[in-house]
Amino acid sequence: MTLSRIVKFAEKNLEVAYRASGEPQTVRIRLELDGKSPTKGAGNGIDSLLHNISHGVAGGPGFPPSGCSARLLSGPRKKTDKGIEGPVLDWSFELAGVAPKYLRSVVQRLAASGGMVSTIKMSIQGSIPPDKSAATVTSAALKRWLQDPTAFVDAWPEPPFEIKETKVKKGATVRISLESTITATQRKELDALREAFDRELIIYRTSKDAMGNVWGDVKSSYSGTEMKFGYDKFEVAPAPPRNAIVNLLSRFSDRVAKVATLELAFAAG
C-alpha cells in the first residue's frame, strides 16, 4: 500500500537510527512542519506518548510491558512553551522497553503535531548505536510498517492471564476480570489503561487503509471483579488493538493487580 497523507513525508524524509533496549536511553525526535502551526497542538501527541508508553503499550516480544517507561527531557509540550508552534519541533526523551514496532506509532502520532500544517521531515535518533539485530529499526523498515495498516505494536507473547476471543459483525467489547474484587485504586488504574487504549485507537487504520472510525460509550462499567467497555463502531484492523490491550493488561497484571481473564469481541476492520 502507499503511504497515507499524514506520513507522506516518510517516502524521502524519514531518518531513523534506533535500537530498542530494556535499559533507559536518550531518544531525540526532530520534525519539521510546512510552516508554523496556529493550533499549537503538538503537546497532545507528547502527552499521549508519555501516558501510553508508561502504561505498557509499547512492549512486545523481548520487551515486557512492565518495563516500558517514558520521560520527556526537553522540548515543547504546553501551548505556552517556546517553539510549540514550530516550524521545527525538537524533543529529547528518556525511553526504556520501547519495542521496535512501536516506533511506527510514534511516527504516526507525532506526524499530526502541526494539525492542518503538514509534517515534511522527521528524524529519530537513539543513544544506543544501531546494530544488525532485530532490535534495530532502520528507515526502510519503518517506512514498510507505515504502508501496512496492521503493522503496529506486537503483543507480549506471555500474558499472565487467559484470553478469550470471539468475532462479531460490528462494534467491539472488552471485558477484564481480576482475581479479586476491584478496589478504588485499581479502578483508577483501569481507567488510565482504558484511556491509553482509546488513545492508541485514534491512530489505527482500517484494513482498507482508511482512518479508523471508532466511537462508543464514554464510561466503563464495573461490577465485582469485572470491568467492561465497548464501542458501537470499531472500523479498524483487529490485530493492533488486540495487541495493544494485551500489552496494557500484562503491565497492569504485573504491576497493579492480578488479571484472571481478558475477553475480546472485535469486528474485522
C-alpha positions, 0 to 999 in steps of 0.5 A, a space after each residue: 500500500 502507499 503511504 497515507 497523507 499524514 506520513 507522506 513525508 516518510 517516502 524521502 524524509 524519514 531518518 531513523 537510527 534506533 535500537 530498542 533496549 530494556 535499559 533507559 536511553 536518550 531518544 531525540 525526535 526532530 520534525 519539521 512542519 510546512 510552516 508554523 502551526 496556529 493550533 499549537 497542538 503538538 503537546 497532545 501527541 507528547 502527552 499521549 506518548 508519555 501516558 501510553 508508553 508508561 502504561 505498557 503499550 509499547 512492549 512486545 516480544 523481548 520487551 515486557 510491558 512492565 518495563 516500558 517507561 517514558 520521560 520527556 527531557 526537553 522540548 515543547 509540550 504546553 501551548 505556552 512553551 517556546 517553539 510549540 508552534 514550530 516550524 521545527 519541533 525538537 524533543 529529547 526523551 528518556 525511553 526504556 522497553 520501547 519495542 521496535 514496532 512501536 516506533 511506527 506509532 510514534 511516527 504516526 502520532 507525532 506526524 499530526 503535531 502541526 494539525 492542518 500544517 503538514 509534517 515534511 521531515 522527521 528524524 529519530 535518533 537513539 543513544 544506543 548505536 544501531 546494530 544488525 539485530 532485530 532490535 534495530 529499526 532502520 528507515 526502510 523498515 519503518 517506512 514498510 510498517 507505515 504502508 501496512 495498516 496492521 503493522 503496529 505494536 506486537 503483543 507480549 507473547 506471555 500474558 499472565 492471564 487467559 484470553 478469550 476471543 470471539 468475532 462479531 459483525 460490528 462494534 467491539 467489547 472488552 471485558 477484564 476480570 481480576 482475581 479479586 474484587 476491584 478496589 478504588 485504586 485499581 479502578 483508577 488504574 483501569 481507567 488510565 489503561 482504558 484511556 491509553 487504549 482509546 488513545 492508541 485507537 485514534 491512530 489505527 487504520 482500517 484494513 482498507 487503509 482508511 482512518 479508523 472510525 471508532 466511537 462508543 460509550 464514554 464510561 466503563 462499567 464495573 461490577 465485582 471483579 469485572 470491568 467492561 467497555 465497548 464501542 458501537 463502531 470499531 472500523 479498524 484492523 483487529 490485530 493492533 488493538 488486540 495487541 495493544 490491550 494485551 500489552 496494557 493488561 500484562 503491565 497492569 497484571 504485573 504491576 497493579 493487580 492480578 488479571 484472571 481473564 481478558 475477553 475480546 469481541 472485535 469486528 474485522 476492520 
